[in-house]
Amino acid sequence: MTDNALTLTEAATRIGVHRRTLRAWIRAGRLEATHTPGGHWRVRESALESLPLTTLEFARAVGVCQRTALRWCEAGKLEAEHSPNGPWRIAAKEVERIGPRVLKTNKVVG
C-alpha cells in the first residue's frame, strides 16, 4: 500500500470525525501531519490508520452507542488494546471496516 497524503476532509471522512476535530488533534500532538507550502494540512494514511480512538469516538464514528463498542472490544471483534487500568483504544482503520456494516445491518459480521 502506498502512503498517500490526505487532506483533512479526506482523512476526517475516513474515520468519521469532523475536519476541525483532526485539526485539534494535530495541534495537540495526537496526530502527525505536515503543512503544505500553501498552508494546508496533509495527513499520511499510515498516521491515520495507527491513530487510536476512544470507545466514544469510535462509537460516534460508526453510529452505535459506546456500550456496544465496549462489548465489541471485549469480544475481540475490533482491533483494540486495553491496559489493565486504562481505557480501550481502537485502531482508526476499524471505522472503515465496521462503519458500512453497521449502517446497513446494525451488526458486526466476522
C-alpha positions as CSV (number, residue, x, y, z in Angstrom):
1,M,0.0,0.0,0.0
2,T,1.3,3.5,-0.8
3,D,1.4,6.0,2.0
4,N,-0.7,8.8,0.4
5,A,-1.1,12.2,1.9
6,L,-4.7,13.0,2.6
7,T,-6.4,16.4,3.0
8,L,-8.1,17.0,6.4
9,T,-11.5,16.5,4.8
10,E,-10.5,13.2,3.2
11,A,-8.9,11.9,6.5
12,A,-11.9,13.1,8.5
13,T,-14.3,11.3,6.2
14,R,-12.4,8.0,6.5
15,I,-12.6,7.9,10.3
16,G,-15.9,9.6,10.8
17,V,-15.0,12.8,12.5
18,H,-15.1,16.5,11.6
19,R,-12.0,18.1,10.0
20,R,-11.9,20.5,12.9
21,T,-11.5,17.6,15.2
22,L,-8.5,16.4,13.2
23,R,-7.0,19.9,13.3
24,A,-7.4,20.0,17.1
25,W,-5.7,16.6,17.3
26,I,-2.8,17.8,15.2
27,R,-2.3,20.8,17.4
28,A,-2.5,18.7,20.5
29,G,0.2,16.3,19.1
30,R,-2.2,13.4,18.9
31,L,-2.0,13.1,15.1
32,E,1.1,13.6,12.9
33,A,0.6,15.9,9.9
34,T,2.5,18.3,7.7
35,H,1.8,21.7,6.3
36,T,1.9,22.3,2.6
37,P,3.6,25.5,1.2
38,G,0.0,26.9,0.8
39,G,-0.7,26.4,4.5
40,H,-2.9,23.3,4.2
41,W,-2.6,20.2,6.4
42,R,-1.8,16.8,5.0
43,V,-2.1,13.6,6.9
44,R,-0.4,10.4,5.9
45,E,-2.6,7.3,5.6
46,S,-0.2,5.4,7.9
47,A,-0.5,8.0,10.6
48,L,-4.3,7.9,10.3
49,E,-4.5,4.1,10.5
50,S,-2.4,4.0,13.6
51,L,-4.4,6.7,15.4
52,P,-6.0,5.2,18.5
53,L,-9.7,6.2,19.1
54,T,-11.5,6.0,22.4
55,T,-14.6,3.9,22.5
56,L,-16.8,7.0,22.5
57,E,-15.0,8.4,19.4
58,F,-15.3,5.1,17.6
59,A,-19.0,4.7,18.6
60,R,-19.9,8.1,17.3
61,A,-18.0,7.5,14.0
62,V,-19.9,4.3,13.2
63,G,-23.2,5.2,14.7
64,V,-23.5,2.9,17.7
65,C,-23.7,3.5,21.4
66,Q,-20.5,3.4,23.5
67,R,-21.5,0.3,25.3
68,T,-21.8,-1.6,22.0
69,A,-18.3,-0.5,21.1
70,L,-17.1,-1.8,24.5
71,R,-18.8,-5.1,24.0
72,W,-17.2,-5.5,20.6
73,C,-13.7,-4.7,22.1
74,E,-14.3,-7.3,24.9
75,A,-15.5,-9.9,22.4
76,G,-12.4,-9.4,20.2
77,K,-14.4,-8.1,17.2
78,L,-12.3,-5.0,16.9
79,E,-8.5,-4.3,16.7
80,A,-8.2,-2.7,20.1
81,E,-5.8,-2.5,23.0
82,H,-6.6,-2.3,26.7
83,S,-4.3,-1.6,29.6
84,P,-5.2,-3.0,33.0
85,N,-6.4,0.3,34.5
86,G,-6.8,2.3,31.3
87,P,-9.4,2.7,28.6
88,W,-9.8,0.7,25.4
89,R,-8.0,2.2,22.3
90,I,-9.4,1.2,19.0
91,A,-7.4,1.5,15.7
92,A,-8.9,4.2,13.5
93,K,-8.9,1.8,10.5
94,E,-11.7,-0.1,12.2
95,V,-14.1,2.7,11.4
96,E,-13.7,1.9,7.7
97,R,-14.0,-1.8,8.3
98,I,-17.0,-1.7,10.6
99,G,-18.8,1.5,9.5
100,P,-20.6,0.3,6.4
101,R,-21.8,-2.9,8.0
102,V,-23.2,-1.1,11.0
103,L,-25.0,1.4,8.8
104,K,-26.6,-1.4,6.7
105,T,-27.3,-4.2,9.2
106,N,-26.6,-2.8,12.7
107,K,-24.4,-5.9,13.3
108,V,-20.7,-6.7,13.1
109,V,-20.1,-9.5,10.8
110,G,-16.9,-11.5,11.2
